[in-house]
Amino acid sequence: MKTKNTRPKLNPTDYEHYLTSLIKHIKDKKLDTKRIKKAFYYAGEAHSKQYRQSGEPYIMHPTAVAKIVYDQGLDEDCIISALLHDTVEDTEATIEQVKEIFLPSVASLVDSLSHFTETLNSNDIKDVKTLRKILFSMSQDFRTVYIKIADRLHNMSTLEHMPRDKQIKKAIETKNIYLGLAKNLNLWHWKTLLEDYCLEYLEPEKHKKILLKTKTAKKKNYAELQSLEEELKALLGNDNVKLRRYSLVEISDRLKRDDAYIDINNIYYIEIQTLDKNLAYLDMIKIHQNYKAFTPRFKDFISNPKDNGYEALHTTVFTNLGLIDIKIKSIHSFKNSQKHNQEQWVNKILLREENLQDDKSFHDSIVNEVLSDNITVYSTFGNNIEIPQNSTVLDFILLIYKEKALFIGDIYIADKKVNINTTLKNKDIVEIIFTSTKSKIRLEWFNMLNSYESKRILTDLLGGNQNYQNLFKGYEKLKYWMKVFDLPSLNYIYEGYEQNLQNFSSIEKALITLGQNKISIKEFLVDLISINTFRKVPKYNLYTFALDIKDVNKDEIESIIELLYKNLQESLSIKLQDKHYVLTHKNGVKVKYFFKELSSLLDFLFQAKEKISSNLELKYVL
């Protein structure tokens, strides 16, 4: 949010009040404030000719980001990197200088932060290659991600100074990337603020309406809610009891009607932090002894953490204000989830880095899966998993059950029978009936999957990446002939033709072999298509078909007749060679033809395709 330099260079005295505010904000005596001051003055000098759109000195922004980073409990290097995060990208400062003055650990963080968002939103090959480098670097030091979200959070808080088109662009970008990141990393307060900003700029009227309702409800009942907060502090002997607000989007989702009033209990929840997990359970017992619990909403994420490492007890109790949500967690829960998330991040990035050589596939998988907002889906066996939005039942089954997924029978969601390609919604509970019969892996299953991890599992079950590649190579060879023989889909082939195979147990295994060039398309079709599919002429013990050859000009008709006669002479007796016809029509020819073996028909079709037209269509076959 910088403007062009239309003002004189700033002196330190022009912006030192930001440093004073930052040092006053930092309460942790273990932090080296001399080092932080050094970083501030370095950044201040680097940005001394730059201003925000608001007209304020640019150093205001990195100082604000440093405060946000500190409040989240991140370390000294993160605070310093937050102060320096735009210096290398936007000023004459170099990464070598940062490395020399502030040590390699800080330089690595600053380097990873540069150009992060631009590469995420670009499909340019050069930028995607940069994205690979950045994400790999982030996987080595996960703190970069937190600093980048803090950077976006402050930029969104000052978005009012930007032109409308840029406000919309930034809000969409934030919604598509940073919201999911914040949620997946358990940055709930940041997620709430980011979601509010997105609503403000993408749906301003809705934002204004919900904000007004929340202010009205707060004015009416907030004092009573604060009294409840104090009651819980006294009951638990714990000052770490805080009121937290849901995002305006979450509040809106809780309304049954647009014109409904908002009650205070739909706006706030209570967060309690304990010294350890055992105390969380003890606090929950004390609360339930004094407030009646609404048990349907109780969730134990300590004994059963979320996929992103989130650990807490969620309970809801009856109060004079109505049902109030309470979340109890250890003060170490964020640090524990940091470690968990770094491990998950590293695994996801490295898996894609090693296996997705195509830059577009890599980019799309990172943006749509790793960085996106996930949904949580449960099984009736007590398992749950967080998966990308728009994932299918097949995604879920593969991720939960691996090779056991091949033994699925009926599937139900909310007592309704569903298919494996059904798109899942958040909090769906999937009931699976397993069988003793192993299913054949189908090519179309891969097109149903939205998670890269589930695709990898299915690929492994198929026999590895080489088999996967050859499966689709074989299918590409078959697709043309599916049209010629009027085979509309693979499901159609499974139902009517797969049983004809003599040399393979499934269509997919035959396609893999075809993709390996171990058999020809002619051999594949001879094995797949029974000669009894065609109309038999018992009198001659022959089979007949009609072939429509389209996109043929008049000059090529003679070639067709010549080719037909040649095949007649080679495959039929003399007395049968006149039992055919050739009918010309606009832009094409229809041919009636006899054959004894499918291979001779295929020979004729191959020649017609190669020498005359690829627009072939068999008739009177099925």
PAPARO-265897 format. One record per residue (C-alpha): x, y, z. Coordinates in steps of 0.25 Angstrom, whole numbers, padded with zeros to 4 digits, always signed. Each point is the difference from the previous one (the first is absolute). Layout:
XYZ
...
END
This chain:
+0000+0000+0000
+0011+0010-0003
-0001+0012-0008
+0011+0007-0009
+0010+0008+0007
-0007+0014+0000
+0006+0005+0013
+0014+0002+0006
+0007-0012+0006
-0004-0002+0014
+0010+0001+0012
-0001-0010+0012
-0006+0011+0009
-0012+0000-0010
-0003-0015+0003
+0006-0003+0013
-0013+0000+0007
-0004-0013-0007
+0012-0006+0007
-0004+0006+0014
-0014-0007-0002
+0006-0013-0004
+0010-0001+0012
-0011+0004+0009
-0009-0011-0006
+0011-0011+0003
-0001-0005+0014
+0009-0012-0001
+0013+0003+0007
+0007-0011-0007
+0000+0007-0013
+0012+0008-0005
-0006+0013-0002
+0013+0006-0005
+0000-0010-0011
-0014+0004-0003
+0003+0015+0000
+0012-0003-0010
-0010-0007-0009
-0010+0012+0001
+0010+0010-0004
+0006-0008-0011
-0014-0002-0006
-0004+0015+0003
+0012+0005-0008
-0003-0010-0011
-0014+0005-0001
+0003+0014+0003
-0005+0005-0014
-0013-0008+0000
-0014+0003+0005
-0012-0008+0002
-0013+0004-0008
-0005+0006+0013
+0012+0010-0001
+0007-0006+0012
+0014-0004+0000
+0002-0014-0006
+0007-0005+0013
-0013+0000+0007
-0004-0012-0007
+0011-0010+0003
+0000+0005+0015
-0015-0003+0000
+0003-0014-0005
+0011-0002+0010
-0010+0003+0011
-0010-0010-0006
+0011-0011-0001
+0004+0003+0015
-0014-0001+0005
-0001-0014-0006
+0011-0005+0008
+0011-0001-0011
+0014+0002+0003
+0011+0011-0001
+0004-0004-0014
-0014+0001-0005
-0002+0014+0006
+0013+0005-0007
-0004-0007-0013
-0014+0007+0000
+0007+0013+0001
+0009-0003-0011
-0010-0008-0009
-0001+0010-0011
+0014+0006+0000
+0006-0010-0010
-0012+0000-0009
-0003+0015-0001
+0013+0007+0004
+0015+0000-0004
+0003-0009+0012
+0005-0013-0003
-0001-0014+0006
+0015+0000+0002
-0001+0012+0008
-0011-0006+0009
+0008-0013+0001
+0012+0008+0005
-0006+0009+0009
-0012-0009+0006
+0006-0014-0002
-0004-0011-0010
-0012-0004+0008
-0007+0013-0003
+0005+0001-0014
-0006-0013-0003
-0014+0005+0005
+0001+0013-0008
+0004-0007-0013
-0012-0010+0001
-0010+0012+0003
+0004+0007-0013
-0010-0001-0012
-0008-0011+0008
-0014+0005-0004
+0003+0004-0014
+0005-0014-0004
-0012-0007+0007
-0009+0008-0010
+0008-0002-0012
+0000-0011-0010
+0012+0006-0007
+0010-0012-0001
+0011+0009+0006
-0008+0004+0012
-0005-0014+0002
+0015-0005+0001
+0002+0012+0010
-0011-0006+0008
+0006-0013+0000
+0013+0006+0006
-0008+0008+0010
-0009-0011+0005
+0012-0009+0002
+0007+0011+0008
-0012+0001+0008
-0001-0015+0003
+0014+0002+0006
-0004+0012+0009
-0015+0000+0002
+0000+0013+0007
-0001+0007-0014
-0014-0004-0001
-0004+0007+0013
+0007+0013-0004
-0006+0000-0013
-0014-0001+0005
+0003+0011+0011
+0004+0009-0012
-0013-0003-0007
-0008+0003+0012
+0006+0014+0002
-0002+0003-0015
-0014-0004+0001
-0002+0009+0012
+0004+0012-0008
-0007-0004-0013
-0009+0012+0001
+0011+0009-0006
+0001-0008-0013
-0009+0002-0013
-0012-0009-0001
+0005-0010-0010
+0013-0003+0008
-0009-0001+0012
-0008-0011-0007
+0012-0007-0005
+0007+0000+0013
-0012-0005+0007
-0002-0012-0010
+0014-0003+0001
-0001+0000+0015
-0013-0009+0000
+0006-0010-0010
+0014-0002+0007
+0002+0007+0014
-0013-0004+0006
+0002-0015-0002
+0015+0002+0005
-0005+0007+0013
-0010-0011+0002
+0009-0012-0003
+0011+0006+0009
-0010+0002+0012
+0002+0016-0001
-0015+0002+0004
+0001+0014+0004
+0007+0004-0013
-0010-0009-0007
-0011+0008+0006
+0006+0014-0004
+0003-0005-0014
-0014-0005-0002
-0006+0013+0005
+0009+0008-0010
-0004-0009-0011
-0015+0002+0002
+0002+0015+0002
+0006+0002-0014
-0007-0012-0008
-0014+0002+0006
+0000+0014+0006
-0015+0001+0002
-0001-0014+0007
+0012+0004+0009
-0007+0013+0004
-0013-0007+0003
+0007-0011+0009
+0009+0010+0007
-0012+0009+0004
-0007-0012+0006
+0012-0005+0008
+0002+0014+0005
-0015+0001+0005
+0001-0014+0006
+0014+0004+0007
-0006+0013+0006
-0012-0008+0005
+0007-0012+0007
+0015+0001+0000
+0001+0004+0015
-0007-0013+0003
+0009-0008-0008
+0012+0007+0007
-0006-0004+0013
+0000-0014-0005
+0014+0001-0003
+0004+0005+0014
-0009-0012+0006
+0009-0010-0008
+0013+0007+0004
-0005-0001+0015
-0005-0015-0002
+0013-0005-0006
+0010+0009+0007
+0005+0004-0014
+0002+0014-0006
+0002-0006-0014
-0015+0000-0003
-0003+0009-0012
-0012+0004-0008
+0003-0003-0015
-0009+0005-0012
-0004-0009-0011
+0002+0006-0014
-0011+0008-0006
-0001-0011-0011
-0002-0010+0011
-0010+0009+0007
-0008+0001-0013
+0000-0015-0002
-0006-0002+0014
-0012+0009-0004
-0012-0008-0005
-0006+0012-0007
+0006+0013-0006
-0009+0008+0008
+0002-0007+0013
+0006+0006+0013
+0014-0004+0004
+0001-0005+0015
+0013+0003+0007
+0002-0015+0002
+0001-0001-0016
+0011+0010+0000
+0010-0004+0011
+0006-0012+0006
+0009-0002+0012
+0014-0005-0001
+0007-0006+0012
+0015-0003+0000
+0006-0010+0010
+0014-0004+0004
-0002-0014-0006
-0010-0009-0006
-0003-0007+0013
-0004+0013+0006
-0009+0002-0012
-0008-0012+0003
-0001+0004+0015
-0005+0014-0004
-0011-0006-0009
-0005-0009+0012
-0001+0013+0009
-0007+0007-0011
-0010-0012-0002
-0002+0000+0015
-0005+0014+0000
-0006+0002-0014
-0009-0010-0007
+0007-0006-0012
-0007+0000-0014
+0007-0014-0003
-0003-0001-0015
+0010+0011-0002
+0011-0006+0008
+0013-0003-0007
+0013-0006+0005
+0012+0005-0009
+0010-0003+0011
-0002-0015-0001
-0003+0001-0015
+0008+0012-0006
-0004+0006-0013
+0009-0003-0012
+0006+0013+0002
+0005-0003+0014
-0011+0008+0007
-0003-0005+0014
-0011+0006+0009
-0013-0004+0007
-0012+0006-0006
-0013+0001+0009
-0013+0008+0000
-0007+0003+0013
-0013+0006+0003
+0000+0014+0006
-0010+0012+0003
+0005+0005-0014
-0003-0013-0007
+0010-0010-0005
+0014+0004+0001
+0012-0007-0007
+0012-0002+0008
+0014-0005-0005
+0010-0005+0010
+0015-0002-0005
+0014-0001+0006
+0009+0013-0001
+0009-0009-0008
-0010-0005-0010
+0005+0011-0011
+0014-0004+0001
-0004-0015+0000
-0008+0003-0013
+0012+0008-0006
+0009-0013+0001
-0011-0009-0006
-0004+0010-0011
+0015+0001-0004
+0001-0015-0001
-0013+0000-0008
+0005+0012-0009
+0013-0007-0003
-0006-0013-0004
-0010+0007-0009
+0010+0009-0007
+0011-0011-0002
-0010-0010-0005
-0005+0010-0011
+0014+0005-0002
+0005-0014-0003
-0012-0005-0008
-0006+0011-0007
+0010+0004-0011
-0011+0008-0008
+0001+0014+0005
-0015+0003-0001
-0004-0013+0007
+0009+0004+0011
-0005+0014+0001
-0015-0004+0000
+0002-0011+0010
+0007+0010+0010
-0010+0011-0002
-0013-0009+0000
+0005-0010+0011
+0012+0003+0009
-0004+0015+0001
-0016-0001-0001
-0010-0001+0011
-0003-0014+0003
-0013-0008+0004
-0001-0010+0011
-0007-0013-0003
-0002-0012+0010
-0002-0015-0001
-0010-0008+0009
+0012-0007+0005
+0005+0012+0007
+0011+0005-0010
+0000+0014-0005
+0008+0007-0010
+0002+0014-0006
+0000+0000-0015
-0001+0011-0011
-0013+0006-0004
-0008-0007-0011
+0006-0014+0004
-0008-0012-0003
-0004-0012+0008
+0012-0008-0008
+0010+0010+0005
-0005-0002+0014
+0000-0015+0000
+0014-0001-0006
+0006+0010+0010
-0006-0007+0012
+0001-0015-0005
+0011-0001-0010
-0001-0014-0007
-0012-0003+0008
-0007+0010-0009
-0001-0011-0011
-0009-0008+0009
-0011+0010+0001
-0015-0003-0002
-0011+0009+0003
+0002+0014+0005
-0009+0009+0007
-0001+0014+0005
-0011+0005+0009
-0007-0014-0003
+0000+0003-0014
+0007-0009-0010
+0011+0007-0008
+0010-0003-0011
+0016+0001+0001
-0001+0013-0008
-0009+0007+0009
+0006+0014+0005
+0002+0001+0015
-0005+0011+0009
+0006+0005+0013
-0003-0009+0011
-0006-0011-0008
+0000-0014+0007
+0003-0011-0010
-0005-0014+0003
+0007-0011-0008
-0004-0015-0002
+0012-0008-0003
-0001-0013-0008
+0010-0012-0003
+0000+0003-0015
+0011+0008-0005
-0004+0011-0010
+0008+0003-0012
+0007+0013-0001
-0007+0009-0011
+0007+0010-0008
-0012+0010+0003
+0003-0001+0014
+0012+0009-0002
-0009+0011-0006
-0009-0001+0013
+0012+0004+0009
+0003+0014+0005
+0011-0003+0010
+0014-0003-0005
+0002-0009+0012
-0012-0009-0004
+0005+0000-0014
+0014-0005+0005
-0007-0011+0008
-0008-0004-0012
+0012+0000-0009
+0008-0009+0009
-0012-0010+0001
+0001+0000-0015
+0014-0004+0000
+0008+0014+0000
+0001+0012-0008
+0005-0007-0013
-0013-0009+0000
-0008+0013+0002
+0007+0007-0012
-0002-0012-0009
-0014-0001+0004
-0003+0013-0006
+0009-0002-0012
-0008-0012-0003
-0013+0007+0002
+0004+0011-0010
+0003-0011-0010
-0014-0006+0002
-0008+0013+0000
-0001+0001-0015
-0004-0014-0002
-0011+0001+0011
-0007+0010-0009
+0002-0008-0012
-0006-0012+0006
-0011+0008+0007
+0005-0003+0014
-0005+0013+0008
+0007-0002+0013
+0010-0009+0008
-0012-0004+0009
-0007-0004-0013
+0012-0009-0003
+0001-0005+0014
-0015-0005+0000
+0000-0006-0014
+0014-0003-0005
+0010-0002+0012
-0005-0015+0001
+0005-0002-0014
+0015+0001+0004
+0007-0012-0001
+0014+0005+0004
-0003+0010+0011
-0008+0000+0013
-0004+0015-0003
-0001+0011-0010
+0010+0008+0008
+0011-0011+0000
-0002-0001-0015
+0001+0015-0002
+0013+0000+0008
+0006-0011-0009
-0005+0008-0012
+0007+0012+0006
+0013-0008+0001
-0001-0003-0014
+0000-0015+0003
-0012-0002-0008
-0006+0008-0012
-0013+0007-0001
-0005-0011-0009
+0004-0011+0010
-0008+0008+0011
-0012+0001-0009
+0000-0014-0004
+0000-0005+0014
-0010+0010+0005
-0011+0000-0011
-0007-0014-0002
-0003-0003-0015
-0014-0003+0005
-0002+0014+0002
-0002+0002-0015
-0012-0005-0009
+0003-0014-0005
-0005-0005-0013
-0001-0015+0002
-0002-0003-0015
+0015+0004-0002
+0005-0002+0014
+0005+0014-0001
-0003+0013+0008
-0004+0013-0005
+0001+0015+0003
-0002+0014-0006
+0010+0010+0000
-0002+0015-0001
+0012+0007-0005
-0002+0015+0002
+0008+0013-0005
+0003-0007-0013
+0001+0008-0013
-0004-0005-0014
+0015-0002-0004
+0001-0010+0012
-0012-0009-0003
+0008-0007-0011
+0011-0003+0011
-0011-0006+0009
-0006-0009-0011
+0014-0004-0003
+0004-0003+0014
-0013-0008+0002
+0002-0009-0012
+0014-0003+0004
-0005-0005+0014
-0012-0007-0007
+0010-0008-0008
+0009-0003+0011
-0010-0005+0010
-0013-0005-0007
-0003-0010-0010
-0003+0004-0015
-0015-0003+0001
-0001+0009+0012
+0008+0012-0005
-0012+0006-0006
-0008-0001+0012
+0003+0014+0005
-0004+0015-0004
+0007+0013+0000
-0010+0012+0002
+0005+0014-0002
-0006+0012+0007
+0003+0014+0003
+0015+0001+0006
+0000-0015+0002
-0002-0015-0004
-0007-0011+0006
+0006-0014-0001
-0007-0014+0002
+0010-0011+0002
+0002-0014+0004
+0011-0006+0009
+0003-0013+0006
+0010+0004+0011
+0000+0013+0008
+0015+0001-0004
-0003+0002-0014
-0011+0010+0003
+0010+0008+0008
+0011-0001-0011
-0010+0007-0009
-0004+0011+0010
+0015+0003+0003
+0002+0002-0015
-0012+0008-0002
+0004+0009+0012
+0014+0001-0005
-0002+0002-0015
-0014+0007-0001
-0006+0006+0013
+0001-0001+0015
-0015+0003+0001
-0005-0015+0000
-0013-0004+0007
-0005-0015+0000
-0015-0003-0001
-0008-0012+0002
+0010-0005+0010
-0008-0001+0013
END
